[in-house]
């Protein structure tokens, strides 16, 4: 996770993963939480990271917190 934005109960997470599958698993885990609703991938981009030449998936995920208890 590189950036987390919280606006009331709406949240945006931006980050990087080693595969698109990892991004999908992360969203799946968010969706299965009783605290989260409407988790969706807003964007993904495949790039090669300069520091180690690995292919990564940059992502942005939006979701809402349904309860804070």
mmCIF file of the N, C-alpha and C atoms, coordinates in Angstrom:
data_MODEL
# 
_entry.id   MODEL 
# 
loop_
_atom_site.group_PDB 
_atom_site.id 
_atom_site.type_symbol 
_atom_site.label_atom_id 
_atom_site.label_alt_id 
_atom_site.label_comp_id 
_atom_site.label_asym_id 
_atom_site.label_entity_id 
_atom_site.label_seq_id 
_atom_site.pdbx_PDB_ins_code 
_atom_site.Cartn_x 
_atom_site.Cartn_y 
_atom_site.Cartn_z 
_atom_site.occupancy 
_atom_site.B_iso_or_equiv 
_atom_site.pdbx_formal_charge 
_atom_site.auth_seq_id 
_atom_site.auth_comp_id 
_atom_site.auth_asym_id 
_atom_site.auth_atom_id 
_atom_site.pdbx_PDB_model_num 
ATOM 1   N N  . UNK A 1 1  ? 0.853   -1.172  0.000   1.00 0.00 ? 1  UNK A N  1 
ATOM 2   C CA . UNK A 1 1  ? 0.000   0.000   0.000   1.00 0.00 ? 1  UNK A CA 1 
ATOM 3   C C  . UNK A 1 1  ? 0.896   1.231   0.000   1.00 0.00 ? 1  UNK A C  1 
ATOM 4   N N  . UNK A 1 2  ? 0.660   2.085   -0.989  1.00 0.00 ? 2  UNK A N  1 
ATOM 5   C CA . UNK A 1 2  ? 1.453   3.307   -1.110  1.00 0.00 ? 2  UNK A CA 1 
ATOM 6   C C  . UNK A 1 2  ? 0.685   4.545   -0.671  1.00 0.00 ? 2  UNK A C  1 
ATOM 7   N N  . UNK A 1 3  ? -0.644  4.462   -0.745  1.00 0.00 ? 3  UNK A N  1 
ATOM 8   C CA . UNK A 1 3  ? -1.463  5.615   -0.370  1.00 0.00 ? 3  UNK A CA 1 
ATOM 9   C C  . UNK A 1 3  ? -2.818  5.132   0.125   1.00 0.00 ? 3  UNK A C  1 
ATOM 10  N N  . UNK A 1 4  ? -3.295  5.758   1.182   1.00 0.00 ? 4  UNK A N  1 
ATOM 11  C CA . UNK A 1 4  ? -4.612  5.464   1.746   1.00 0.00 ? 4  UNK A CA 1 
ATOM 12  C C  . UNK A 1 4  ? -5.315  6.790   1.973   1.00 0.00 ? 4  UNK A C  1 
ATOM 13  N N  . UNK A 1 5  ? -6.482  6.948   1.365   1.00 0.00 ? 5  UNK A N  1 
ATOM 14  C CA . UNK A 1 5  ? -7.269  8.168   1.504   1.00 0.00 ? 5  UNK A CA 1 
ATOM 15  C C  . UNK A 1 5  ? -8.587  7.794   2.174   1.00 0.00 ? 5  UNK A C  1 
ATOM 16  N N  . UNK A 1 6  ? -8.934  8.512   3.244   1.00 0.00 ? 6  UNK A N  1 
ATOM 17  C CA . UNK A 1 6  ? -10.172 8.273   3.965   1.00 0.00 ? 6  UNK A CA 1 
ATOM 18  C C  . UNK A 1 6  ? -11.011 9.545   3.907   1.00 0.00 ? 6  UNK A C  1 
ATOM 19  N N  . UNK A 1 7  ? -12.240 9.409   3.414   1.00 0.00 ? 7  UNK A N  1 
ATOM 20  C CA . UNK A 1 7  ? -13.172 10.531  3.326   1.00 0.00 ? 7  UNK A CA 1 
ATOM 21  C C  . UNK A 1 7  ? -14.494 10.062  3.917   1.00 0.00 ? 7  UNK A C  1 
ATOM 22  N N  . UNK A 1 8  ? -14.710 10.373  5.198   1.00 0.00 ? 8  UNK A N  1 
ATOM 23  C CA . UNK A 1 8  ? -15.847 9.843   5.950   1.00 0.00 ? 8  UNK A CA 1 
ATOM 24  C C  . UNK A 1 8  ? -15.770 8.321   5.938   1.00 0.00 ? 8  UNK A C  1 
ATOM 25  N N  . UNK A 1 9  ? -16.765 7.633   5.368   1.00 0.00 ? 9  UNK A N  1 
ATOM 26  C CA . UNK A 1 9  ? -16.677 6.175   5.332   1.00 0.00 ? 9  UNK A CA 1 
ATOM 27  C C  . UNK A 1 9  ? -16.161 5.627   4.006   1.00 0.00 ? 9  UNK A C  1 
ATOM 28  N N  . UNK A 1 10 ? -15.817 6.503   3.071   1.00 0.00 ? 10 UNK A N  1 
ATOM 29  C CA . UNK A 1 10 ? -15.263 6.077   1.786   1.00 0.00 ? 10 UNK A CA 1 
ATOM 30  C C  . UNK A 1 10 ? -13.742 6.051   1.854   1.00 0.00 ? 10 UNK A C  1 
ATOM 31  N N  . UNK A 1 11 ? -13.164 4.986   1.281   1.00 0.00 ? 11 UNK A N  1 
ATOM 32  C CA . UNK A 1 11 ? -11.715 4.830   1.314   1.00 0.00 ? 11 UNK A CA 1 
ATOM 33  C C  . UNK A 1 11 ? -11.190 4.494   -0.072  1.00 0.00 ? 11 UNK A C  1 
ATOM 34  N N  . UNK A 1 12 ? -9.972  4.955   -0.334  1.00 0.00 ? 12 UNK A N  1 
ATOM 35  C CA . UNK A 1 12 ? -9.250  4.626   -1.556  1.00 0.00 ? 12 UNK A CA 1 
ATOM 36  C C  . UNK A 1 12 ? -7.878  4.109   -1.153  1.00 0.00 ? 12 UNK A C  1 
ATOM 37  N N  . UNK A 1 13 ? -7.495  2.973   -1.729  1.00 0.00 ? 13 UNK A N  1 
ATOM 38  C CA . UNK A 1 13 ? -6.188  2.386   -1.485  1.00 0.00 ? 13 UNK A CA 1 
ATOM 39  C C  . UNK A 1 13 ? -5.457  2.332   -2.821  1.00 0.00 ? 13 UNK A C  1 
ATOM 40  N N  . UNK A 1 14 ? -4.249  2.867   -2.849  1.00 0.00 ? 14 UNK A N  1 
ATOM 41  C CA . UNK A 1 14 ? -3.382  2.766   -4.031  1.00 0.00 ? 14 UNK A CA 1 
ATOM 42  C C  . UNK A 1 14 ? -2.135  2.007   -3.608  1.00 0.00 ? 14 UNK A C  1 
ATOM 43  N N  . UNK A 1 15 ? -1.686  1.121   -4.488  1.00 0.00 ? 15 UNK A N  1 
ATOM 44  C CA . UNK A 1 15 ? -0.510  0.345   -4.130  1.00 0.00 ? 15 UNK A CA 1 
ATOM 45  C C  . UNK A 1 15 ? 0.029   -0.447  -5.296  1.00 0.00 ? 15 UNK A C  1 
ATOM 46  N N  . UNK A 1 16 ? 0.890   -1.408  -4.965  1.00 0.00 ? 16 UNK A N  1 
ATOM 47  C CA . UNK A 1 16 ? 1.516   -2.266  -5.953  1.00 0.00 ? 16 UNK A CA 1 
ATOM 48  C C  . UNK A 1 16 ? 1.453   -3.709  -5.486  1.00 0.00 ? 16 UNK A C  1 
ATOM 49  N N  . UNK A 1 17 ? 1.324   -4.623  -6.446  1.00 0.00 ? 17 UNK A N  1 
ATOM 50  C CA . UNK A 1 17 ? 1.321   -6.055  -6.158  1.00 0.00 ? 17 UNK A CA 1 
ATOM 51  C C  . UNK A 1 17 ? 2.174   -6.753  -7.213  1.00 0.00 ? 17 UNK A C  1 
ATOM 52  N N  . UNK A 1 18 ? 2.583   -7.965  -6.924  1.00 0.00 ? 18 UNK A N  1 
ATOM 53  C CA . UNK A 1 18 ? 3.405   -8.711  -7.872  1.00 0.00 ? 18 UNK A CA 1 
ATOM 54  C C  . UNK A 1 18 ? 2.580   -9.388  -8.963  1.00 0.00 ? 18 UNK A C  1 
ATOM 55  N N  . UNK A 1 19 ? 1.254   -9.443  -8.781  1.00 0.00 ? 19 UNK A N  1 
ATOM 56  C CA . UNK A 1 19 ? 0.406   -10.044 -9.813  1.00 0.00 ? 19 UNK A CA 1 
ATOM 57  C C  . UNK A 1 19 ? -1.004  -9.468  -9.732  1.00 0.00 ? 19 UNK A C  1 
ATOM 58  N N  . UNK A 1 20 ? -1.710  -9.571  -10.852 1.00 0.00 ? 20 UNK A N  1 
ATOM 59  C CA . UNK A 1 20 ? -3.101  -9.132  -10.881 1.00 0.00 ? 20 UNK A CA 1 
ATOM 60  C C  . UNK A 1 20 ? -3.944  -10.027 -9.973  1.00 0.00 ? 20 UNK A C  1 
ATOM 61  N N  . UNK A 1 21 ? -3.566  -11.302 -9.878  1.00 0.00 ? 21 UNK A N  1 
ATOM 62  C CA . UNK A 1 21 ? -4.273  -12.239 -8.996  1.00 0.00 ? 21 UNK A CA 1 
ATOM 63  C C  . UNK A 1 21 ? -4.228  -11.763 -7.556  1.00 0.00 ? 21 UNK A C  1 
ATOM 64  N N  . UNK A 1 22 ? -3.098  -11.243 -7.130  1.00 0.00 ? 22 UNK A N  1 
ATOM 65  C CA . UNK A 1 22 ? -2.972  -10.725 -5.755  1.00 0.00 ? 22 UNK A CA 1 
ATOM 66  C C  . UNK A 1 22 ? -3.915  -9.561  -5.516  1.00 0.00 ? 22 UNK A C  1 
ATOM 67  N N  . UNK A 1 23 ? -4.069  -8.701  -6.503  1.00 0.00 ? 23 UNK A N  1 
ATOM 68  C CA . UNK A 1 23 ? -4.994  -7.575  -6.388  1.00 0.00 ? 23 UNK A CA 1 
ATOM 69  C C  . UNK A 1 23 ? -6.419  -8.107  -6.262  1.00 0.00 ? 23 UNK A C  1 
ATOM 70  N N  . UNK A 1 24 ? -6.773  -9.076  -7.097  1.00 0.00 ? 24 UNK A N  1 
ATOM 71  C CA . UNK A 1 24 ? -8.101  -9.675  -7.035  1.00 0.00 ? 24 UNK A CA 1 
ATOM 72  C C  . UNK A 1 24 ? -8.369  -10.356 -5.701  1.00 0.00 ? 24 UNK A C  1 
ATOM 73  N N  . UNK A 1 25 ? -7.366  -11.038 -5.163  1.00 0.00 ? 25 UNK A N  1 
ATOM 74  C CA . UNK A 1 25 ? -7.521  -11.683 -3.857  1.00 0.00 ? 25 UNK A CA 1 
ATOM 75  C C  . UNK A 1 25 ? -7.729  -10.649 -2.755  1.00 0.00 ? 25 UNK A C  1 
ATOM 76  N N  . UNK A 1 26 ? -7.014  -9.534  -2.838  1.00 0.00 ? 26 UNK A N  1 
ATOM 77  C CA . UNK A 1 26 ? -7.163  -8.468  -1.858  1.00 0.00 ? 26 UNK A CA 1 
ATOM 78  C C  . UNK A 1 26 ? -8.589  -7.917  -1.876  1.00 0.00 ? 26 UNK A C  1 
ATOM 79  N N  . UNK A 1 27 ? -9.112  -7.656  -3.070  1.00 0.00 ? 27 UNK A N  1 
ATOM 80  C CA . UNK A 1 27 ? -10.482 -7.149  -3.192  1.00 0.00 ? 27 UNK A CA 1 
ATOM 81  C C  . UNK A 1 27 ? -11.479 -8.201  -2.702  1.00 0.00 ? 27 UNK A C  1 
ATOM 82  N N  . UNK A 1 28 ? -11.233 -9.465  -3.014  1.00 0.00 ? 28 UNK A N  1 
ATOM 83  C CA . UNK A 1 28 ? -12.105 -10.535 -2.534  1.00 0.00 ? 28 UNK A CA 1 
ATOM 84  C C  . UNK A 1 28 ? -12.148 -10.594 -1.016  1.00 0.00 ? 28 UNK A C  1 
ATOM 85  N N  . UNK A 1 29 ? -10.997 -10.414 -0.384  1.00 0.00 ? 29 UNK A N  1 
ATOM 86  C CA . UNK A 1 29 ? -10.949 -10.403 1.078   1.00 0.00 ? 29 UNK A CA 1 
ATOM 87  C C  . UNK A 1 29 ? -11.681 -9.196  1.652   1.00 0.00 ? 29 UNK A C  1 
ATOM 88  N N  . UNK A 1 30 ? -11.541 -8.045  1.004   1.00 0.00 ? 30 UNK A N  1 
ATOM 89  C CA . UNK A 1 30 ? -12.287 -6.860  1.445   1.00 0.00 ? 30 UNK A CA 1 
ATOM 90  C C  . UNK A 1 30 ? -13.787 -7.123  1.356   1.00 0.00 ? 30 UNK A C  1 
ATOM 91  N N  . UNK A 1 31 ? -14.225 -7.705  0.249   1.00 0.00 ? 31 UNK A N  1 
ATOM 92  C CA . UNK A 1 31 ? -15.655 -7.961  0.040   1.00 0.00 ? 31 UNK A CA 1 
ATOM 93  C C  . UNK A 1 31 ? -16.217 -8.950  1.052   1.00 0.00 ? 31 UNK A C  1 
ATOM 94  N N  . UNK A 1 32 ? -15.385 -9.846  1.560   1.00 0.00 ? 32 UNK A N  1 
ATOM 95  C CA . UNK A 1 32 ? -15.881 -10.843 2.517   1.00 0.00 ? 32 UNK A CA 1 
ATOM 96  C C  . UNK A 1 32 ? -15.919 -10.308 3.948   1.00 0.00 ? 32 UNK A C  1 
ATOM 97  N N  . UNK A 1 33 ? -15.383 -9.119  4.163   1.00 0.00 ? 33 UNK A N  1 
ATOM 98  C CA . UNK A 1 33 ? -15.386 -8.526  5.494   1.00 0.00 ? 33 UNK A CA 1 
ATOM 99  C C  . UNK A 1 33 ? -16.750 -7.929  5.832   1.00 0.00 ? 33 UNK A C  1 
ATOM 100 N N  . UNK A 1 34 ? -17.190 -8.124  7.072   1.00 0.00 ? 34 UNK A N  1 
ATOM 101 C CA . UNK A 1 34 ? -18.457 -7.522  7.502   1.00 0.00 ? 34 UNK A CA 1 
ATOM 102 C C  . UNK A 1 34 ? -18.337 -6.005  7.678   1.00 0.00 ? 34 UNK A C  1 
ATOM 103 N N  . UNK A 1 35 ? -17.120 -5.496  7.663   1.00 0.00 ? 35 UNK A N  1 
ATOM 104 C CA . UNK A 1 35 ? -16.886 -4.066  7.865   1.00 0.00 ? 35 UNK A CA 1 
ATOM 105 C C  . UNK A 1 35 ? -16.806 -3.272  6.559   1.00 0.00 ? 35 UNK A C  1 
ATOM 106 N N  . UNK A 1 36 ? -16.746 -3.969  5.430   1.00 0.00 ? 36 UNK A N  1 
ATOM 107 C CA . UNK A 1 36 ? -16.520 -3.325  4.131   1.00 0.00 ? 36 UNK A CA 1 
ATOM 108 C C  . UNK A 1 36 ? -17.695 -3.604  3.204   1.00 0.00 ? 36 UNK A C  1 
ATOM 109 N N  . UNK A 1 37 ? -18.036 -2.595  2.383   1.00 0.00 ? 37 UNK A N  1 
ATOM 110 C CA . UNK A 1 37 ? -19.030 -2.795  1.327   1.00 0.00 ? 37 UNK A CA 1 
ATOM 111 C C  . UNK A 1 37 ? -18.547 -2.092  0.065   1.00 0.00 ? 37 UNK A C  1 
ATOM 112 N N  . UNK A 1 38 ? -19.012 -2.573  -1.050  1.00 0.00 ? 38 UNK A N  1 
ATOM 113 C CA . UNK A 1 38 ? -18.745 -1.958  -2.352  1.00 0.00 ? 38 UNK A CA 1 
ATOM 114 C C  . UNK A 1 38 ? -17.264 -1.847  -2.678  1.00 0.00 ? 38 UNK A C  1 
ATOM 115 N N  . UNK A 1 39 ? -16.493 -2.895  -2.435  1.00 0.00 ? 39 UNK A N  1 
ATOM 116 C CA . UNK A 1 39 ? -15.068 -2.885  -2.796  1.00 0.00 ? 39 UNK A CA 1 
ATOM 117 C C  . UNK A 1 39 ? -14.931 -3.175  -4.288  1.00 0.00 ? 39 UNK A C  1 
ATOM 118 N N  . UNK A 1 40 ? -14.271 -2.259  -5.003  1.00 0.00 ? 40 UNK A N  1 
ATOM 119 C CA . UNK A 1 40 ? -14.107 -2.386  -6.449  1.00 0.00 ? 40 UNK A CA 1 
ATOM 120 C C  . UNK A 1 40 ? -12.731 -1.915  -6.889  1.00 0.00 ? 40 UNK A C  1 
ATOM 121 N N  . UNK A 1 41 ? -12.184 -2.615  -7.875  1.00 0.00 ? 41 UNK A N  1 
ATOM 122 C CA . UNK A 1 41 ? -10.933 -2.184  -8.498  1.00 0.00 ? 41 UNK A CA 1 
ATOM 123 C C  . UNK A 1 41 ? -11.276 -1.061  -9.468  1.00 0.00 ? 41 UNK A C  1 
ATOM 124 N N  . UNK A 1 42 ? -10.683 0.100   -9.269  1.00 0.00 ? 42 UNK A N  1 
ATOM 125 C CA . UNK A 1 42 ? -10.929 1.233   -10.171 1.00 0.00 ? 42 UNK A CA 1 
ATOM 126 C C  . UNK A 1 42 ? -9.921  1.262   -11.309 1.00 0.00 ? 42 UNK A C  1 
ATOM 127 N N  . UNK A 1 43 ? -8.684  0.803   -11.048 1.00 0.00 ? 43 UNK A N  1 
ATOM 128 C CA . UNK A 1 43 ? -7.693  0.770   -12.124 1.00 0.00 ? 43 UNK A CA 1 
ATOM 129 C C  . UNK A 1 43 ? -6.533  -0.141  -11.757 1.00 0.00 ? 43 UNK A C  1 
ATOM 130 N N  . UNK A 1 44 ? -5.916  -0.701  -12.789 1.00 0.00 ? 44 UNK A N  1 
ATOM 131 C CA . UNK A 1 44 ? -4.655  -1.430  -12.642 1.00 0.00 ? 44 UNK A CA 1 
ATOM 132 C C  . UNK A 1 44 ? -3.785  -1.094  -13.842 1.00 0.00 ? 44 UNK A C  1 
ATOM 133 N N  . UNK A 1 45 ? -2.489  -1.103  -13.622 1.00 0.00 ? 45 UNK A N  1 
ATOM 134 C CA . UNK A 1 45 ? -1.535  -0.844  -14.685 1.00 0.00 ? 45 UNK A CA 1 
ATOM 135 C C  . UNK A 1 45 ? -0.328  -1.746  -14.476 1.00 0.00 ? 45 UNK A C  1 
ATOM 136 N N  . UNK A 1 46 ? 0.064   -2.470  -15.512 1.00 0.00 ? 46 UNK A N  1 
ATOM 137 C CA . UNK A 1 46 ? 1.256   -3.308  -15.445 1.00 0.00 ? 46 UNK A CA 1 
ATOM 138 C C  . UNK A 1 46 ? 2.476   -2.484  -15.852 1.00 0.00 ? 46 UNK A C  1 
ATOM 139 N N  . UNK A 1 47 ? 3.512   -2.525  -15.028 1.00 0.00 ? 47 UNK A N  1 
ATOM 140 C CA . UNK A 1 47 ? 4.754   -1.821  -15.324 1.00 0.00 ? 47 UNK A CA 1 
ATOM 141 C C  . UNK A 1 47 ? 5.930   -2.666  -14.854 1.00 0.00 ? 47 UNK A C  1 
ATOM 142 N N  . UNK A 1 48 ? 7.119   -2.282  -15.280 1.00 0.00 ? 48 UNK A N  1 
ATOM 143 C CA . UNK A 1 48 ? 8.346   -2.906  -14.786 1.00 0.00 ? 48 UNK A CA 1 
ATOM 144 C C  . UNK A 1 48 ? 8.996   -1.917  -13.837 1.00 0.00 ? 48 UNK A C  1 
ATOM 145 N N  . UNK A 1 49 ? 9.158   -2.349  -12.603 1.00 0.00 ? 49 UNK A N  1 
ATOM 146 C CA . UNK A 1 49 ? 9.757   -1.493  -11.579 1.00 0.00 ? 49 UNK A CA 1 
ATOM 147 C C  . UNK A 1 49 ? 11.248  -1.325  -11.877 1.00 0.00 ? 49 UNK A C  1 
ATOM 148 N N  . UNK A 1 50 ? 11.700  -0.102  -11.922 1.00 0.00 ? 50 UNK A N  1 
ATOM 149 C CA . UNK A 1 50 ? 13.090  0.200   -12.269 1.00 0.00 ? 50 UNK A CA 1 
ATOM 150 C C  . UNK A 1 50 ? 14.098  -0.332  -11.255 1.00 0.00 ? 50 UNK A C  1 
ATOM 151 N N  . UNK A 1 51 ? 13.749  -0.286  -9.966  1.00 0.00 ? 51 UNK A N  1 
ATOM 152 C CA . UNK A 1 51 ? 14.716  -0.648  -8.931  1.00 0.00 ? 51 UNK A CA 1 
ATOM 153 C C  . UNK A 1 51 ? 15.183  -2.099  -9.014  1.00 0.00 ? 51 UNK A C  1 
ATOM 154 N N  . UNK A 1 52 ? 14.288  -3.022  -9.387  1.00 0.00 ? 52 UNK A N  1 
ATOM 155 C CA . UNK A 1 52 ? 14.678  -4.434  -9.440  1.00 0.00 ? 52 UNK A CA 1 
ATOM 156 C C  . UNK A 1 52 ? 14.218  -5.154  -10.712 1.00 0.00 ? 52 UNK A C  1 
ATOM 157 N N  . UNK A 1 53 ? 13.667  -4.385  -11.660 1.00 0.00 ? 53 UNK A N  1 
ATOM 158 C CA . UNK A 1 53 ? 13.237  -4.907  -12.962 1.00 0.00 ? 53 UNK A CA 1 
ATOM 159 C C  . UNK A 1 53 ? 12.139  -5.965  -12.870 1.00 0.00 ? 53 UNK A C  1 
ATOM 160 N N  . UNK A 1 54 ? 11.353  -5.936  -11.796 1.00 0.00 ? 54 UNK A N  1 
ATOM 161 C CA . UNK A 1 54 ? 10.232  -6.862  -11.645 1.00 0.00 ? 54 UNK A CA 1 
ATOM 162 C C  . UNK A 1 54 ? 8.974   -6.253  -12.218 1.00 0.00 ? 54 UNK A C  1 
ATOM 163 N N  . UNK A 1 55 ? 8.146   -7.103  -12.798 1.00 0.00 ? 55 UNK A N  1 
ATOM 164 C CA . UNK A 1 55 ? 6.844   -6.658  -13.303 1.00 0.00 ? 55 UNK A CA 1 
ATOM 165 C C  . UNK A 1 55 ? 5.904   -6.541  -12.109 1.00 0.00 ? 55 UNK A C  1 
ATOM 166 N N  . UNK A 1 56 ? 5.213   -5.428  -12.035 1.00 0.00 ? 56 UNK A N  1 
ATOM 167 C CA . UNK A 1 56 ? 4.280   -5.203  -10.935 1.00 0.00 ? 56 UNK A CA 1 
ATOM 168 C C  . UNK A 1 56 ? 2.955   -4.674  -11.475 1.00 0.00 ? 56 UNK A C  1 
ATOM 169 N N  . UNK A 1 57 ? 1.944   -4.830  -10.662 1.00 0.00 ? 57 UNK A N  1 
ATOM 170 C CA . UNK A 1 57 ? 0.624   -4.287  -10.958 1.00 0.00 ? 57 UNK A CA 1 
ATOM 171 C C  . UNK A 1 57 ? 0.363   -3.129  -9.999  1.00 0.00 ? 57 UNK A C  1 
ATOM 172 N N  . UNK A 1 58 ? 0.273   -1.929  -10.529 1.00 0.00 ? 58 UNK A N  1 
ATOM 173 C CA . UNK A 1 58 ? -0.156  -0.790  -9.718  1.00 0.00 ? 58 UNK A CA 1 
ATOM 174 C C  . UNK A 1 58 ? -1.672  -0.802  -9.716  1.00 0.00 ? 58 UNK A C  1 
ATOM 175 N N  . UNK A 1 59 ? -2.279  -0.509  -8.575  1.00 0.00 ? 59 UNK A N  1 
ATOM 176 C CA . UNK A 1 59 ? -3.732  -0.603  -8.483  1.00 0.00 ? 59 UNK A CA 1 
ATOM 177 C C  . UNK A 1 59 ? -4.321  0.536   -7.676  1.00 0.00 ? 59 UNK A C  1 
ATOM 178 N N  . UNK A 1 60 ? -5.617  0.740   -7.902  1.00 0.00 ? 60 UNK A N  1 
ATOM 179 C CA . UNK A 1 60 ? -6.420  1.661   -7.097  1.00 0.00 ? 60 UNK A CA 1 
ATOM 180 C C  . UNK A 1 60 ? -7.736  0.962   -6.805  1.00 0.00 ? 60 UNK A C  1 
ATOM 181 N N  . UNK A 1 61 ? -8.076  0.878   -5.520  1.00 0.00 ? 61 UNK A N  1 
ATOM 182 C CA . UNK A 1 61 ? -9.289  0.201   -5.072  1.00 0.00 ? 61 UNK A CA 1 
ATOM 183 C C  . UNK A 1 61 ? -10.113 1.187   -4.253  1.00 0.00 ? 61 UNK A C  1 
ATOM 184 N N  . UNK A 1 62 ? -11.406 1.235   -4.529  1.00 0.00 ? 62 UNK A N  1 
ATOM 185 C CA . UNK A 1 62 ? -12.329 2.076   -3.756  1.00 0.00 ? 62 UNK A CA 1 
ATOM 186 C C  . UNK A 1 62 ? -13.284 1.169   -2.990  1.00 0.00 ? 62 UNK A C  1 
ATOM 187 N N  . UNK A 1 63 ? -13.619 1.560   -1.769  1.00 0.00 ? 63 UNK A N  1 
ATOM 188 C CA . UNK A 1 63 ? -14.604 0.825   -0.977  1.00 0.00 ? 63 UNK A CA 1 
ATOM 189 C C  . UNK A 1 63 ? -15.155 1.720   0.094   1.00 0.00 ? 63 UNK A C  1 
ATOM 190 N N  . UNK A 1 64 ? -16.196 1.241   0.744   1.00 0.00 ? 64 UNK A N  1 
ATOM 191 C CA . UNK A 1 64 ? -16.826 1.984   1.833   1.00 0.00 ? 64 UNK A CA 1 
ATOM 192 C C  . UNK A 1 64 ? -16.808 1.123   3.087   1.00 0.00 ? 64 UNK A C  1 
ATOM 193 N N  . UNK A 1 65 ? -16.672 1.783   4.217   1.00 0.00 ? 65 UNK A N  1 
ATOM 194 C CA . UNK A 1 65 ? -16.734 1.093   5.513   1.00 0.00 ? 65 UNK A CA 1 
ATOM 195 C C  . UNK A 1 65 ? -18.194 1.058   5.926   1.00 0.00 ? 65 UNK A C  1 
ATOM 196 N N  . UNK A 1 66 ? -18.705 -0.134  6.176   1.00 0.00 ? 66 UNK A N  1 
ATOM 197 C CA . UNK A 1 66 ? -20.119 -0.267  6.531   1.00 0.00 ? 66 UNK A CA 1 
ATOM 198 C C  . UNK A 1 66 ? -20.347 -0.109  8.029   1.00 0.00 ? 66 UNK A C  1 
ATOM 199 N N  . UNK A 1 67 ? -19.319 -0.431  8.827   1.00 0.00 ? 67 UNK A N  1 
ATOM 200 C CA . UNK A 1 67 ? -19.411 -0.238  10.273  1.00 0.00 ? 67 UNK A CA 1 
ATOM 201 C C  . UNK A 1 67 ? -18.020 -0.184  10.873  1.00 0.00 ? 67 UNK A C  1 
ATOM 202 N N  . UNK A 1 68 ? -17.904 0.510   11.985  1.00 0.00 ? 68 UNK A N  1 
ATOM 203 C CA . UNK A 1 68 ? -16.611 0.738   12.620  1.00 0.00 ? 68 UNK A CA 1 
ATOM 204 C C  . UNK A 1 68 ? -16.441 -0.017  13.936  1.00 0.00 ? 68 UNK A C  1 
ATOM 205 N N  . UNK A 1 69 ? -17.393 -0.850  14.307  1.00 0.00 ? 69 UNK A N  1 
ATOM 206 C CA . UNK A 1 69 ? -17.362 -1.514  15.611  1.00 0.00 ? 69 UNK A CA 1 
ATOM 207 C C  . UNK A 1 69 ? -16.506 -2.745  15.614  1.00 0.00 ? 69 UNK A C  1 
# 
